[in-house]
């Protein structure tokens, strides 16, 4: 496998919140997407996921509590936790989740 430029992959996506799978490793899928200040409705997953902000800021609502995730930071969303993206989130986000989720 050759190297992947994650920022170029994100920039080439057709629209914000449209993700591209980068790789699958050990049963986990790694995806990248662009955030554009729009909010995303609440969701719940059966498995935990990791949200890594490459640049910008993620405004996360986790079980009704606001959490800001800044450039270079990651946040682990526990399995079964209600979470949503609040307005104002912008930049590039990597999501690591169970493959097939």
Secondary structure, 3 states (H helix, E strand, C coil): CCCCCHHHHHHCCCCCCCCEEEEEECCEEEEEEEEECCCEEEECCCCCEEEEEEEEEEEEEECCEEEEEECCCEEEECCCCCEEECCCCEEEEEEEEECCC
